[in-house]
């Protein structure tokens, strides 16, 4: 099975946490991976995040930086990384240091051993009650849509790049719902591992905005319509693993109507 991992680190005004996040990602990747790259996506930050990102790229040869001139959201950051990925697998690690380094170890250790890694949070009480409620609702809806008994629909993942590039492009916060549900419906085999959340008592969730929640629920509704009501079949075109490291797709461009701030 092919190996090699692209780690996308989206960062929006994360000058205090980005260096720690990237440092832990690089350390864990070095422990478990022969080949990897880290793509920091500065999502229109207005604080010192761009300067921090440049310093990280100078410090670590494996780190590159891409900047969105305006804040486009985590889904757009995911697709920016996906179009530039040089390796067969991709993971998105939030730049706010949300996940404990031990979780990165558990996830990266499985790269190349299974096609997809899905995680579940072992300490969900590290988040607010509303955030936990959202997670429970998303997970139950994901089980209904996919018919797969996953434990958490809103955590860390490792996606196979060839298949993920064939999923419809959702540039909002629901990118992970669309990608995960489509890959699961397409029969991509996966393994589940627990991860620990880092406590964040001083941060407010960017997820709990009403507009973001509405788009998240709309995405889940579309997936329910596709896979449960219309019984849409998912078939992935075969892609030679070698082409992932030798070719690069055209940069992902967003139209004005696609720009969802999340």
ZADO-1210 file (C-alpha; in nm, 4 decimals, padded with zeros to 6 digits):
<atoms>
<atom x="00.0000" y="00.0000" z="00.0000" code="UNK" pos="1"/>
<atom x="00.1271" y="00.3490" z="-00.0897" code="UNK" pos="2"/>
<atom x="00.2450" y="00.5779" z="00.1889" code="UNK" pos="3"/>
<atom x="00.3198" y="00.9462" z="00.2315" code="UNK" pos="4"/>
<atom x="00.1002" y="01.2102" z="00.3953" code="UNK" pos="5"/>
<atom x="00.0055" y="01.5698" z="00.3244" code="UNK" pos="6"/>
<atom x="-00.1006" y="01.7532" z="00.6404" code="UNK" pos="7"/>
<atom x="-00.3095" y="02.0666" z="00.5858" code="UNK" pos="8"/>
<atom x="-00.3037" y="02.3153" z="00.8742" code="UNK" pos="9"/>
<atom x="-00.5656" y="02.5907" z="00.8314" code="UNK" pos="10"/>
<atom x="-00.4982" y="02.9007" z="01.0394" code="UNK" pos="11"/>
<atom x="-00.7175" y="03.2059" z="01.0872" code="UNK" pos="12"/>
<atom x="-00.5744" y="03.4497" z="01.3429" code="UNK" pos="13"/>
<atom x="-00.3836" y="03.1761" z="01.5259" code="UNK" pos="14"/>
<atom x="-00.0569" y="03.3572" z="01.5992" code="UNK" pos="15"/>
<atom x="-00.0449" y="03.2160" z="01.9538" code="UNK" pos="16"/>
<atom x="-00.1102" y="02.8503" z="01.8697" code="UNK" pos="17"/>
<atom x="00.0150" y="02.7908" z="01.5163" code="UNK" pos="18"/>
<atom x="00.3823" y="02.7329" z="01.6015" code="UNK" pos="19"/>
<atom x="00.2961" y="02.4740" z="01.8676" code="UNK" pos="20"/>
<atom x="00.0542" y="02.2977" z="01.6321" code="UNK" pos="21"/>
<atom x="00.2975" y="02.2747" z="01.3419" code="UNK" pos="22"/>
<atom x="00.5837" y="02.1738" z="01.5705" code="UNK" pos="23"/>
<atom x="00.3798" y="01.8843" z="01.7080" code="UNK" pos="24"/>
<atom x="00.2638" y="01.7813" z="01.3598" code="UNK" pos="25"/>
<atom x="00.6207" y="01.7727" z="01.2280" code="UNK" pos="26"/>
<atom x="00.7473" y="01.5822" z="01.5338" code="UNK" pos="27"/>
<atom x="00.4731" y="01.3184" z="01.5100" code="UNK" pos="28"/>
<atom x="00.5172" y="01.2850" z="01.1339" code="UNK" pos="29"/>
<atom x="00.8911" y="01.2296" z="01.1733" code="UNK" pos="30"/>
<atom x="00.8232" y="00.9526" z="01.4230" code="UNK" pos="31"/>
<atom x="00.5835" y="00.7604" z="01.1999" code="UNK" pos="32"/>
<atom x="00.6195" y="00.8629" z="00.8354" code="UNK" pos="33"/>
<atom x="00.8911" y="00.8246" z="00.5777" code="UNK" pos="34"/>
<atom x="00.7506" y="01.0968" z="00.3519" code="UNK" pos="35"/>
<atom x="00.5271" y="01.3887" z="00.4423" code="UNK" pos="36"/>
<atom x="00.4621" y="01.7561" z="00.3837" code="UNK" pos="37"/>
<atom x="00.2825" y="02.0237" z="00.5842" code="UNK" pos="38"/>
<atom x="00.0799" y="02.2908" z="00.4041" code="UNK" pos="39"/>
<atom x="-00.0125" y="02.5851" z="00.6263" code="UNK" pos="40"/>
<atom x="-00.3116" y="02.7690" z="00.4801" code="UNK" pos="41"/>
<atom x="-00.3269" y="03.1223" z="00.6183" code="UNK" pos="42"/>
<atom x="-00.6970" y="03.1913" z="00.5754" code="UNK" pos="43"/>
<atom x="-00.6939" y="03.5697" z="00.5539" code="UNK" pos="44"/>
<atom x="-00.5485" y="03.6292" z="00.9003" code="UNK" pos="45"/>
<atom x="-00.5247" y="03.9891" z="01.0229" code="UNK" pos="46"/>
<atom x="-00.2926" y="03.9251" z="01.3187" code="UNK" pos="47"/>
<atom x="00.0642" y="03.7926" z="01.3278" code="UNK" pos="48"/>
<atom x="-00.0226" y="03.4536" z="01.1778" code="UNK" pos="49"/>
<atom x="00.1427" y="03.5229" z="00.8374" code="UNK" pos="50"/>
<atom x="00.4744" y="03.6077" z="01.0042" code="UNK" pos="51"/>
<atom x="00.4566" y="03.2961" z="01.2227" code="UNK" pos="52"/>
<atom x="00.3812" y="03.0822" z="00.9170" code="UNK" pos="53"/>
<atom x="00.6792" y="03.2243" z="00.7264" code="UNK" pos="54"/>
<atom x="00.9109" y="03.1504" z="01.0199" code="UNK" pos="55"/>
<atom x="00.7842" y="02.7921" z="01.0334" code="UNK" pos="56"/>
<atom x="00.8477" y="02.7461" z="00.6611" code="UNK" pos="57"/>
<atom x="01.2018" y="02.8764" z="00.7093" code="UNK" pos="58"/>
<atom x="01.2582" y="02.6442" z="01.0053" code="UNK" pos="59"/>
<atom x="01.1105" y="02.3254" z="00.8575" code="UNK" pos="60"/>
<atom x="01.1867" y="02.2344" z="00.4918" code="UNK" pos="61"/>
<atom x="00.8713" y="02.0177" z="00.4881" code="UNK" pos="62"/>
<atom x="00.6466" y="02.3201" z="00.5564" code="UNK" pos="63"/>
<atom x="00.4999" y="02.5415" z="00.2846" code="UNK" pos="64"/>
<atom x="00.2578" y="02.8321" z="00.3201" code="UNK" pos="65"/>
<atom x="-00.0412" y="02.9295" z="00.1073" code="UNK" pos="66"/>
<atom x="-00.2356" y="03.2473" z="00.1820" code="UNK" pos="67"/>
<atom x="-00.5992" y="03.3316" z="00.1164" code="UNK" pos="68"/>
<atom x="-00.6271" y="03.7089" z="00.0880" code="UNK" pos="69"/>
<atom x="-00.9673" y="03.6961" z="00.2582" code="UNK" pos="70"/>
<atom x="-01.1134" y="03.4535" z="00.5106" code="UNK" pos="71"/>
<atom x="-01.2791" y="03.1797" z="00.3034" code="UNK" pos="72"/>
<atom x="-01.3334" y="02.9153" z="00.5708" code="UNK" pos="73"/>
<atom x="-01.1928" y="02.5796" z="00.6686" code="UNK" pos="74"/>
<atom x="-01.3545" y="02.4009" z="00.3742" code="UNK" pos="75"/>
<atom x="-01.1724" y="02.6260" z="00.1293" code="UNK" pos="76"/>
<atom x="-00.8477" y="02.5652" z="00.3192" code="UNK" pos="77"/>
<atom x="-00.9064" y="02.1902" z="00.2911" code="UNK" pos="78"/>
<atom x="-00.9520" y="02.2105" z="-00.0855" code="UNK" pos="79"/>
<atom x="-00.6515" y="02.4400" z="-00.1246" code="UNK" pos="80"/>
<atom x="-00.4425" y="02.1711" z="00.0425" code="UNK" pos="81"/>
<atom x="-00.6130" y="01.8899" z="-00.1467" code="UNK" pos="82"/>
<atom x="-00.5321" y="02.0402" z="-00.4872" code="UNK" pos="83"/>
<atom x="-00.1667" y="02.0819" z="-00.3884" code="UNK" pos="84"/>
<atom x="-00.1171" y="01.7472" z="-00.2112" code="UNK" pos="85"/>
<atom x="00.1865" y="01.5521" z="-00.3342" code="UNK" pos="86"/>
<atom x="00.1201" y="01.2334" z="-00.1383" code="UNK" pos="87"/>
<atom x="-00.1517" y="00.9631" z="-00.1469" code="UNK" pos="88"/>
<atom x="-00.3055" y="01.0534" z="00.1906" code="UNK" pos="89"/>
<atom x="-00.4206" y="01.3804" z="00.3433" code="UNK" pos="90"/>
<atom x="-00.5103" y="01.4930" z="00.6935" code="UNK" pos="91"/>
<atom x="-00.6361" y="01.8294" z="00.8169" code="UNK" pos="92"/>
<atom x="-00.5085" y="01.9375" z="01.1595" code="UNK" pos="93"/>
<atom x="-00.6603" y="02.2636" z="01.2931" code="UNK" pos="94"/>
<atom x="-00.4066" y="02.5379" z="01.3554" code="UNK" pos="95"/>
<atom x="-00.5552" y="02.6135" z="01.6976" code="UNK" pos="96"/>
<atom x="-00.3841" y="02.3120" z="01.8609" code="UNK" pos="97"/>
<atom x="-00.7220" y="02.1489" z="01.9265" code="UNK" pos="98"/>
<atom x="-00.5858" y="01.7935" z="01.9410" code="UNK" pos="99"/>
<atom x="-00.3271" y="01.6484" z="02.1784" code="UNK" pos="100"/>
<atom x="-00.0027" y="01.5298" z="02.0205" code="UNK" pos="101"/>
<atom x="-00.0752" y="01.1706" z="02.1266" code="UNK" pos="102"/>
<atom x="-00.3698" y="01.1738" z="01.8867" code="UNK" pos="103"/>
<atom x="-00.1418" y="01.2747" z="01.6010" code="UNK" pos="104"/>
<atom x="00.0804" y="00.9782" z="01.6862" code="UNK" pos="105"/>
<atom x="-00.2167" y="00.7400" z="01.6790" code="UNK" pos="106"/>
<atom x="-00.3403" y="00.8738" z="01.3452" code="UNK" pos="107"/>
<atom x="-00.0067" y="00.9026" z="01.1647" code="UNK" pos="108"/>
<atom x="00.0942" y="00.5513" z="01.2736" code="UNK" pos="109"/>
<atom x="-00.1880" y="00.4104" z="01.0580" code="UNK" pos="110"/>
<atom x="-00.1063" y="00.5980" z="00.7372" code="UNK" pos="111"/>
<atom x="-00.0485" y="00.3462" z="00.4594" code="UNK" pos="112"/>
<atom x="-00.1832" y="00.0583" z="00.6668" code="UNK" pos="113"/>
<atom x="-00.5511" y="00.1398" z="00.6030" code="UNK" pos="114"/>
<atom x="-00.7167" y="00.3461" z="00.3311" code="UNK" pos="115"/>
<atom x="-00.8844" y="00.5903" z="00.5686" code="UNK" pos="116"/>
<atom x="-00.8530" y="00.6836" z="00.9369" code="UNK" pos="117"/>
<atom x="-01.1531" y="00.8126" z="01.1333" code="UNK" pos="118"/>
<atom x="-01.1066" y="00.9249" z="01.4926" code="UNK" pos="119"/>
<atom x="-01.3325" y="00.9786" z="01.7899" code="UNK" pos="120"/>
<atom x="-01.2745" y="01.2140" z="02.0801" code="UNK" pos="121"/>
<atom x="-01.1918" y="01.0265" z="02.3985" code="UNK" pos="122"/>
<atom x="-01.2561" y="01.3320" z="02.6190" code="UNK" pos="123"/>
<atom x="-01.5506" y="01.5163" z="02.4601" code="UNK" pos="124"/>
<atom x="-01.6205" y="01.7039" z="02.7848" code="UNK" pos="125"/>
<atom x="-01.3217" y="01.9216" z="02.7026" code="UNK" pos="126"/>
<atom x="-01.5673" y="02.1134" z="02.4824" code="UNK" pos="127"/>
<atom x="-01.8800" y="02.3133" z="02.5629" code="UNK" pos="128"/>
<atom x="-02.2187" y="02.1395" z="02.6027" code="UNK" pos="129"/>
<atom x="-02.3444" y="02.3000" z="02.2808" code="UNK" pos="130"/>
<atom x="-02.0407" y="02.1782" z="02.0893" code="UNK" pos="131"/>
<atom x="-02.0928" y="01.8267" z="02.2266" code="UNK" pos="132"/>
<atom x="-02.4601" y="01.8360" z="02.1280" code="UNK" pos="133"/>
<atom x="-02.3673" y="01.9376" z="01.7741" code="UNK" pos="134"/>
<atom x="-02.1199" y="01.6503" z="01.7561" code="UNK" pos="135"/>
<atom x="-02.3770" y="01.3955" z="01.8748" code="UNK" pos="136"/>
<atom x="-02.6332" y="01.5171" z="01.6199" code="UNK" pos="137"/>
<atom x="-02.3817" y="01.5095" z="01.3337" code="UNK" pos="138"/>
<atom x="-02.2620" y="01.1623" z="01.4279" code="UNK" pos="139"/>
<atom x="-02.6119" y="01.0152" z="01.4428" code="UNK" pos="140"/>
<atom x="-02.7004" y="01.1758" z="01.1114" code="UNK" pos="141"/>
<atom x="-02.3790" y="01.0407" z="00.9579" code="UNK" pos="142"/>
<atom x="-02.4644" y="00.6887" z="01.0722" code="UNK" pos="143"/>
<atom x="-02.8077" y="00.7209" z="00.9144" code="UNK" pos="144"/>
<atom x="-02.6700" y="00.8554" z="00.5865" code="UNK" pos="145"/>
<atom x="-02.3827" y="00.6086" z="00.5495" code="UNK" pos="146"/>
<atom x="-02.5068" y="00.2980" z="00.7287" code="UNK" pos="147"/>
<atom x="-02.1669" y="00.2760" z="00.9007" code="UNK" pos="148"/>
<atom x="-02.1390" y="00.2690" z="01.2830" code="UNK" pos="149"/>
<atom x="-01.8794" y="00.5439" z="01.3236" code="UNK" pos="150"/>
<atom x="-01.8318" y="00.6924" z="01.6704" code="UNK" pos="151"/>
<atom x="-01.7610" y="01.0546" z="01.5766" code="UNK" pos="152"/>
<atom x="-01.8351" y="01.2529" z="01.2618" code="UNK" pos="153"/>
<atom x="-01.6430" y="01.5626" z="01.3640" code="UNK" pos="154"/>
<atom x="-01.2816" y="01.4896" z="01.4512" code="UNK" pos="155"/>
<atom x="-00.9461" y="01.4134" z="01.2825" code="UNK" pos="156"/>
<atom x="-00.9309" y="01.2132" z="00.9597" code="UNK" pos="157"/>
<atom x="-00.6893" y="01.0718" z="00.7057" code="UNK" pos="158"/>
<atom x="-00.8461" y="01.0675" z="00.3588" code="UNK" pos="159"/>
<atom x="-00.7163" y="00.8943" z="00.0436" code="UNK" pos="160"/>
<atom x="-00.6352" y="01.1822" z="-00.1902" code="UNK" pos="161"/>
<atom x="-00.7370" y="01.0107" z="-00.5149" code="UNK" pos="162"/>
<atom x="-01.0909" y="00.9469" z="-00.3903" code="UNK" pos="163"/>
<atom x="-01.1263" y="01.2739" z="-00.1985" code="UNK" pos="164"/>
<atom x="-01.0520" y="01.4692" z="-00.5159" code="UNK" pos="165"/>
<atom x="-01.3555" y="01.3066" z="-00.6773" code="UNK" pos="166"/>
<atom x="-01.5976" y="01.4304" z="-00.4093" code="UNK" pos="167"/>
<atom x="-01.8113" y="01.7363" z="-00.4803" code="UNK" pos="168"/>
<atom x="-01.6352" y="02.0472" z="-00.3550" code="UNK" pos="169"/>
<atom x="-01.7965" y="02.1871" z="-00.0411" code="UNK" pos="170"/>
<atom x="-01.6052" y="02.5007" z="00.0559" code="UNK" pos="171"/>
<atom x="-01.7881" y="02.5633" z="00.3834" code="UNK" pos="172"/>
<atom x="-01.7621" y="02.4051" z="00.7254" code="UNK" pos="173"/>
<atom x="-01.9521" y="02.0991" z="00.5998" code="UNK" pos="174"/>
<atom x="-01.6609" y="01.9881" z="00.3803" code="UNK" pos="175"/>
<atom x="-01.5823" y="01.7033" z="00.6208" code="UNK" pos="176"/>
<atom x="-01.9427" y="01.5797" z="00.6217" code="UNK" pos="177"/>
<atom x="-01.9564" y="01.5693" z="00.2428" code="UNK" pos="178"/>
<atom x="-01.6142" y="01.4077" z="00.2076" code="UNK" pos="179"/>
<atom x="-01.6496" y="01.1506" z="00.4862" code="UNK" pos="180"/>
<atom x="-02.0044" y="01.0454" z="00.3984" code="UNK" pos="181"/>
<atom x="-01.9193" y="01.0063" z="00.0291" code="UNK" pos="182"/>
<atom x="-01.6086" y="00.7987" z="00.0998" code="UNK" pos="183"/>
<atom x="-01.7983" y="00.5788" z="00.3452" code="UNK" pos="184"/>
<atom x="-02.0837" y="00.5287" z="00.0975" code="UNK" pos="185"/>
<atom x="-01.8231" y="00.4428" z="-00.1632" code="UNK" pos="186"/>
<atom x="-01.6995" y="00.1575" z="00.0525" code="UNK" pos="187"/>
<atom x="-01.3576" y="00.2970" z="00.1423" code="UNK" pos="188"/>
<atom x="-01.2251" y="00.0791" z="00.4294" code="UNK" pos="189"/>
<atom x="-01.1327" y="00.2614" z="00.7484" code="UNK" pos="190"/>
<atom x="-01.0002" y="00.2224" z="01.1005" code="UNK" pos="191"/>
<atom x="-01.1091" y="00.4193" z="01.4081" code="UNK" pos="192"/>
<atom x="-00.8755" y="00.5421" z="01.6816" code="UNK" pos="193"/>
<atom x="-00.9349" y="00.7621" z="01.9891" code="UNK" pos="194"/>
<atom x="-00.7800" y="01.1086" z="02.0196" code="UNK" pos="195"/>
<atom x="-00.7582" y="01.3538" z="02.3071" code="UNK" pos="196"/>
<atom x="-00.8732" y="01.7152" z="02.2864" code="UNK" pos="197"/>
<atom x="-00.6631" y="01.9904" z="02.4387" code="UNK" pos="198"/>
<atom x="-00.8582" y="02.2140" z="02.6796" code="UNK" pos="199"/>
<atom x="-00.9325" y="02.5593" z="02.5368" code="UNK" pos="200"/>
<atom x="-01.0883" y="02.7664" z="02.8155" code="UNK" pos="201"/>
<atom x="-00.9988" y="03.0992" z="02.6532" code="UNK" pos="202"/>
<atom x="-01.1361" y="03.0392" z="02.3049" code="UNK" pos="203"/>
<atom x="-01.4819" y="03.0787" z="02.1601" code="UNK" pos="204"/>
<atom x="-01.5926" y="02.8298" z="01.8995" code="UNK" pos="205"/>
<atom x="-01.6060" y="02.9496" z="01.5395" code="UNK" pos="206"/>
<atom x="-01.8389" y="02.6582" z="01.4711" code="UNK" pos="207"/>
<atom x="-02.1319" y="02.7771" z="01.6780" code="UNK" pos="208"/>
<atom x="-02.2304" y="03.0715" z="01.4594" code="UNK" pos="209"/>
<atom x="-02.5878" y="03.0386" z="01.3366" code="UNK" pos="210"/>
<atom x="-02.4901" y="03.0791" z="00.9725" code="UNK" pos="211"/>
<atom x="-02.2269" y="02.8071" z="00.9967" code="UNK" pos="212"/>
<atom x="-02.4668" y="02.5734" z="01.1749" code="UNK" pos="213"/>
<atom x="-02.7293" y="02.6322" z="00.9070" code="UNK" pos="214"/>
<atom x="-02.4852" y="02.5457" z="00.6276" code="UNK" pos="215"/>
<atom x="-02.3683" y="02.2406" z="00.8212" code="UNK" pos="216"/>
<atom x="-02.7236" y="02.1107" z="00.8528" code="UNK" pos="217"/>
<atom x="-02.7909" y="02.1909" z="00.4874" code="UNK" pos="218"/>
<atom x="-02.4925" y="01.9791" z="00.3851" code="UNK" pos="219"/>
<atom x="-02.6144" y="01.6869" z="00.5920" code="UNK" pos="220"/>
<atom x="-02.9603" y="01.7287" z="00.4410" code="UNK" pos="221"/>
<atom x="-02.8189" y="01.7121" z="00.0883" code="UNK" pos="222"/>
<atom x="-02.6276" y="01.3963" z="00.1729" code="UNK" pos="223"/>
<atom x="-02.9424" y="01.2406" z="00.3204" code="UNK" pos="224"/>
<atom x="-03.1303" y="01.3228" z="00.0004" code="UNK" pos="225"/>
<atom x="-02.8549" y="01.1804" z="-00.2198" code="UNK" pos="226"/>
<atom x="-02.7846" y="00.8580" z="-00.0367" code="UNK" pos="227"/>
<atom x="-03.0999" y="00.7706" z="00.1584" code="UNK" pos="228"/>
<atom x="-03.3844" y="00.9132" z="-00.0497" code="UNK" pos="229"/>
<atom x="-03.2412" y="00.8922" z="-00.4022" code="UNK" pos="230"/>
<atom x="-03.0094" y="00.5976" z="-00.3204" code="UNK" pos="231"/>
<atom x="-02.7264" y="00.7440" z="-00.5224" code="UNK" pos="232"/>
<atom x="-02.4383" y="00.5050" z="-00.5870" code="UNK" pos="233"/>
<atom x="-02.0775" y="00.6151" z="-00.5336" code="UNK" pos="234"/>
<atom x="-01.8149" y="00.4890" z="-00.7754" code="UNK" pos="235"/>
<atom x="-01.4587" y="00.6150" z="-00.7734" code="UNK" pos="236"/>
<atom x="-01.2462" y="00.6255" z="-01.0860" code="UNK" pos="237"/>
<atom x="-00.9181" y="00.4357" z="-01.0415" code="UNK" pos="238"/>
<atom x="-00.6161" y="00.6629" z="-01.0095" code="UNK" pos="239"/>
<atom x="-00.2565" y="00.5389" z="-01.0179" code="UNK" pos="240"/>
<atom x="-00.0911" y="00.6238" z="-00.6870" code="UNK" pos="241"/>
<atom x="00.2280" y="00.7291" z="-00.8637" code="UNK" pos="242"/>
<atom x="00.0545" y="01.0174" z="-01.0402" code="UNK" pos="243"/>
<atom x="-00.0152" y="01.1893" z="-00.7091" code="UNK" pos="244"/>
<atom x="00.3502" y="01.2710" z="-00.6498" code="UNK" pos="245"/>
<atom x="00.4372" y="01.3532" z="-01.0100" code="UNK" pos="246"/>
<atom x="00.1548" y="01.5787" z="-01.1170" code="UNK" pos="247"/>
<atom x="-00.0112" y="01.8774" z="-00.9636" code="UNK" pos="248"/>
<atom x="-00.3640" y="01.9887" z="-01.0321" code="UNK" pos="249"/>
<atom x="-00.4468" y="02.3461" z="-01.1229" code="UNK" pos="250"/>
<atom x="-00.4879" y="02.5689" z="-00.8156" code="UNK" pos="251"/>
<atom x="-00.8332" y="02.5581" z="-00.6633" code="UNK" pos="252"/>
<atom x="-01.0228" y="02.8794" z="-00.7384" code="UNK" pos="253"/>
<atom x="-01.3379" y="02.9921" z="-00.5635" code="UNK" pos="254"/>
<atom x="-01.6176" y="03.1857" z="-00.7260" code="UNK" pos="255"/>
<atom x="-01.7789" y="03.4674" z="-00.5328" code="UNK" pos="256"/>
<atom x="-02.0872" y="03.2526" z="-00.4602" code="UNK" pos="257"/>
<atom x="-01.8707" y="02.9727" z="-00.3206" code="UNK" pos="258"/>
<atom x="-01.6950" y="03.1847" z="-00.0603" code="UNK" pos="259"/>
<atom x="-01.8406" y="03.0809" z="00.2723" code="UNK" pos="260"/>
<atom x="-01.6770" y="03.2232" z="00.5790" code="UNK" pos="261"/>
<atom x="-01.6675" y="02.9587" z="00.8490" code="UNK" pos="262"/>
</atoms>
